[in-house]
Amino acid sequence: MLVLASASPRRRELLTQAGYRFEVRPAHIPEDPLPGEDPIAYVTRLAREKAEAVFRDLTDASPKPEETLVVLGADTTVALDNIILGKPEDAADAARMLRLLSGRTHRVITGVAVVTKKGAEVAAEATAVRFLTLSDAEIAGYVAGGEPMDKAGAYAIQGRAARWIPRIEGCYFNVMGLPLALVSSLLEPSSGLI
């Protein structure tokens, strides 16, 4: 049985699109970066903590947990000059992030963890994303529409922000929040999940 340890609707859509059958059990853990934590270390730590927390909850709740229990955790962040840009706190913070990204290339990094009774396997995917230069009016209009509020880096590549992204280098699905090829390679040893 595959369990997705995430409340993200985008991750659910992507995992479904890839043909996986799964249940959703969001993890509830603190998501603050540790002092001086590198973006890759940050997302892989959170992905692992989410997957391990859900695995623990499910195995503690069942007197005889399924032998085939596989929990998938993921966490995505945006990094600019190795500084983590998480989800914006409010509209002003979203505008600040978009001004930072304007006219520059940043990295979107997703940590992925697969936890089974045998242990955890953790990996990360990074994609370079180029932004056009944005005007203050474009930023204000985008923020006013609400789309950036629950997104790392304050934008969604699959939404209105797509018009400002002329080029990416790497996995598109990673920028949406779940690098499907990486996930598939981690889940491959777990038979019967598709």
C-alpha positions as CSV (number, residue, x, y, z in Angstrom):
1,M,0.0,0.0,0.0
2,L,1.4,3.4,-1.0
3,V,0.6,6.4,1.2
4,L,1.4,10.0,0.2
5,A,2.4,12.0,3.3
6,S,1.3,15.3,1.8
7,A,-1.8,17.5,1.7
8,S,-0.6,19.1,-1.6
9,P,-3.3,18.8,-4.3
10,R,-0.6,19.2,-7.0
11,R,1.3,16.2,-5.6
12,R,-1.9,14.1,-5.6
13,E,-2.6,15.1,-9.2
14,L,0.9,14.3,-10.4
15,L,1.0,10.9,-8.6
16,T,-2.4,10.0,-10.1
17,Q,-1.3,11.2,-13.5
18,A,1.7,8.8,-13.2
19,G,-0.7,5.9,-12.6
20,Y,-0.1,5.2,-8.9
21,R,-2.8,4.0,-6.6
22,F,-2.4,5.5,-3.1
23,E,-3.9,7.0,0.0
24,V,-3.3,10.5,1.3
25,R,-2.2,11.0,5.0
26,P,-0.7,14.5,5.5
27,A,2.1,14.8,7.9
28,H,2.0,17.5,10.5
29,I,5.5,18.5,11.4
30,P,7.3,21.9,11.8
31,E,8.7,23.1,8.5
32,D,11.1,25.8,9.6
33,P,14.7,25.7,8.3
34,L,17.4,25.0,10.8
35,P,19.9,27.9,11.2
36,G,22.3,27.9,8.3
37,E,20.6,24.9,6.7
38,D,21.4,24.3,3.0
39,P,18.3,24.2,0.7
40,I,18.9,20.5,-0.3
41,A,19.5,19.4,3.2
42,Y,16.3,21.3,4.2
43,V,14.0,19.6,1.7
44,T,15.4,16.1,2.1
45,R,15.2,16.4,5.9
46,L,11.5,17.5,5.7
47,A,10.6,14.9,3.2
48,R,12.1,12.2,5.4
49,E,10.5,13.6,8.6
50,K,7.1,13.7,6.9
51,A,7.3,10.1,5.6
52,E,8.7,8.8,8.8
53,A,6.0,10.5,10.9
54,V,3.2,9.0,8.8
55,F,4.8,5.6,8.7
56,R,5.1,5.7,12.5
57,D,1.5,6.8,12.9
58,L,0.2,4.1,10.6
59,T,2.3,1.3,12.1
60,D,1.4,2.4,15.7
61,A,-2.3,2.5,14.9
62,S,-2.4,-1.1,13.5
63,P,-1.6,-4.1,15.6
64,K,-0.4,-5.8,12.4
65,P,0.8,-3.2,9.9
66,E,0.9,-4.2,6.2
67,E,4.1,-5.7,5.1
68,T,3.9,-3.7,1.9
69,L,3.4,-0.3,3.5
70,V,5.3,2.4,1.5
71,V,5.1,6.1,2.6
72,L,6.2,8.8,0.2
73,G,7.2,12.2,1.6
74,A,8.2,15.3,-0.4
75,D,9.0,18.9,0.2
76,T,9.8,21.7,-2.3
77,T,11.5,25.0,-1.9
78,V,12.9,27.7,-4.1
79,A,16.5,28.8,-3.6
80,L,18.1,32.0,-4.8
81,D,21.8,32.4,-4.2
82,N,21.4,29.4,-1.8
83,I,18.8,31.3,0.3
84,I,15.6,29.4,0.9
85,L,12.4,31.1,-0.3
86,G,9.5,29.1,1.3
87,K,5.8,29.9,1.2
88,P,5.1,33.6,1.6
89,E,3.7,34.8,5.0
90,D,1.5,37.4,3.4
91,A,1.0,39.5,0.2
92,A,3.9,41.8,1.0
93,D,6.2,38.8,1.4
94,A,5.0,37.3,-1.9
95,A,5.7,40.6,-3.7
96,R,9.2,40.7,-2.0
97,M,10.0,37.2,-3.3
98,L,8.8,37.9,-6.8
99,R,10.9,41.0,-6.9
100,L,13.9,38.9,-5.9
101,L,13.2,36.3,-8.7
102,S,12.5,38.9,-11.4
103,G,15.0,38.8,-14.2
104,R,17.0,36.0,-12.6
105,T,17.5,32.3,-12.6
106,H,16.7,30.4,-9.4
107,R,16.6,26.7,-8.4
108,V,13.5,24.7,-7.4
109,I,14.5,21.8,-5.2
110,T,12.3,18.9,-4.1
111,G,13.4,16.4,-1.5
112,V,11.7,13.0,-1.8
113,A,11.7,10.2,0.8
114,V,10.4,6.7,0.6
115,V,10.0,4.9,3.9
116,T,9.2,1.2,4.3
117,K,9.8,-1.3,7.2
118,K,13.4,-1.7,5.7
119,G,14.2,2.0,6.2
120,A,14.3,5.2,4.3
121,E,15.6,6.2,0.9
122,V,16.0,9.9,0.3
123,A,16.9,11.9,-2.8
124,A,16.6,15.4,-4.2
125,E,15.9,17.0,-7.6
126,A,16.9,20.5,-8.6
127,T,15.6,22.5,-11.6
128,A,16.9,25.8,-12.8
129,V,14.0,28.3,-13.6
130,R,14.6,31.6,-15.5
131,F,12.2,34.5,-14.8
132,L,11.6,37.4,-17.1
133,T,11.9,40.9,-15.6
134,L,8.6,41.7,-13.9
135,S,7.0,45.1,-13.5
136,D,5.6,46.3,-10.2
137,A,2.1,46.2,-11.8
138,E,2.6,42.6,-12.9
139,I,3.7,41.6,-9.4
140,A,0.9,43.5,-7.7
141,G,-1.7,41.9,-10.1
142,Y,-0.4,38.4,-9.6
143,V,-0.3,38.7,-5.8
144,A,-3.8,40.3,-5.7
145,G,-5.1,37.1,-7.5
146,G,-4.0,35.0,-4.6
147,E,-2.1,32.3,-6.6
148,P,1.3,32.8,-4.9
149,M,0.1,32.5,-1.3
150,D,0.6,28.7,-0.7
151,K,3.5,28.2,-3.1
152,A,7.3,28.1,-2.4
153,G,8.9,31.1,-4.0
154,A,5.4,32.7,-4.4
155,Y,4.6,31.3,-7.8
156,A,3.0,28.4,-9.6
157,I,4.6,27.4,-12.9
158,Q,1.4,25.7,-13.9
159,G,-0.6,28.9,-13.3
160,R,-0.5,32.5,-14.4
161,A,3.3,32.7,-13.7
162,A,4.0,30.4,-16.6
163,R,4.0,33.5,-18.9
164,W,7.1,34.8,-17.1
165,I,9.2,31.6,-17.4
166,P,10.9,31.4,-20.8
167,R,13.2,28.5,-19.9
168,I,13.8,25.8,-17.3
169,E,16.7,23.3,-17.1
170,G,15.6,20.1,-15.5
171,C,12.4,18.4,-14.5
172,Y,9.2,20.4,-15.1
173,F,7.2,18.2,-12.6
174,N,9.8,19.0,-10.0
175,V,8.8,22.7,-10.3
176,M,5.2,21.7,-9.7
177,G,6.3,19.9,-6.5
178,L,6.9,16.2,-7.4
179,P,9.7,15.0,-9.7
180,L,7.9,12.0,-11.2
181,A,10.9,10.3,-12.7
182,L,12.8,10.4,-9.4
183,V,9.8,9.2,-7.5
184,S,9.3,6.3,-9.9
185,S,13.0,5.3,-9.6
186,L,12.6,5.3,-5.8
187,L,9.3,3.3,-5.9
188,E,10.4,0.8,-8.5
189,P,11.7,-1.8,-6.0
190,S,8.2,-1.6,-4.4
191,S,6.2,-3.8,-6.6
192,G,2.5,-3.5,-7.2
193,L,2.2,0.2,-6.6
194,I,1.0,1.1,-10.1
